[in-house]
Amino acid sequence: MNDDLLNILANSNKDIDNQQLMDYLSGKLSGKERHEVELKMADSEFMNDAMEGLQDFGNKKDVQDYVDQLNGQLKKSLEKKKLRREKRRLKEHPSTYLAILLILLLCLVAFLAVRMYLR
């Protein structure tokens, strides 16, 4: 199977091999292997629901197209969040430095004013 399709399952249950799941979907497993996968899926309600959803696709090419679309949208979303975070970080630093500079200047003016008043 395509590596991109396997990437979608990269953080899935480590008890079930991703390639084995994809072979299960495409019907490439023997009866015994298929039964083993079904037993493992029975332990994970999330995995069972995901497999049922993937099986609803009539054409396996549709699954690949859908996975490519999801991966593309995920990458775009993560990139936008990363750019927003970097922009925010750049905006925070100048204002922080300006605030510190103003506080130091106010302290210096206050010190000089008190010193002149005491003379």
N, C-alpha and C positions, 0 to 999 in steps of 0.2 A: 504494500500500500504506500501511498504518498506520505512523505515525512511531515508535510503540513497537517495532514489529517491526524497523524499521531501526536502532534504538538498540542492539540486540543485536550488530550487526555494525559498530558505530562504530569499534572499534579493530582491525578486520580488515585484511587486505592492501589497501593503498591503490591497487594496480594495478587492482583490480576494483571498480567502482562498486556500492555497496550496493543501489541501486534496480535495477540491472541483475541482480544476484543474485536479488532477490525476483521480478523479472519472469521470470527463468529458471525459478524454482520453480513459478510459476503458469502457465507455458507461453505467455507473452505475447510472447516474442522470435521474430524471424524465424529462418530456418535459418542464415543467415550470422552473425547476432548470437549465436545459440545456440552455434555452432561456436567463435566467438571466446572466449566464456565458458568453454567446455570446455577450450580450449587453455590459458587462464590458470589454470584449476583443476588442470590436469595438472602445472603447476609447483609447486603447493602441496599437499603431502600432507594437511596439516591441513584446508585448505579443501575438498579432495575428500571427506574423511571426514565433514566437517560437512554438506556438501550431500547426501551419501548418507543420512545420518541424517535430515535434514529431508524428504527425498523419501519416506521410509518412512511418514510420516504420510499416512493415506488421505484425511482431510478437512482442508482447509486451515484451517478454523475451529479445529480442534484445535491447530494450530501457533500461532495467535494466542492461544488460551487458555493454552497451555503457556508462551509467551513472557511473557504477563502475570503468570503465577504465578511464573516465575523472576525477573522484574524485581522483583516484590513481595517475594519472599524475600531477594533481594540487598539491597534497600533496608533491610529490617528488620535483616539481619545487619550491614550497615555502620553503621546507627544504634546498635545494641547495642555494637559495638566502639568507636564514638565516645564513647558515654556511659561505658563502662568506663574508657576512657583519661582522660576528664575527671575522673571520680571518683578515679582513682588519682593524678592530678596534684594534686587538692585535698588528698588525704590526705598526700602527701609533704611539702608545704610546712609545715604546722604542726609536724610532727616534726623537720624540719630546723631550723626556728627555735628549737624547744625545745632541741635538742641544742647549738646554737650558744650559746644563753643559759646552759645548764648549764656548758659549757666555760669561758665567760667568768667565771661566778661562781666556779668552781673555781680559775681562774687568780688571781682577785682574793683569794680566801681564802688560797691558797698564798702570794701576795705579802705579804699582811698577816701571816701566820704567820711567814714568814722574817724579815720586818722586826722583829717583836716578839722573835723569838729572838735576833737580832743585837744588840739593845739590852741 
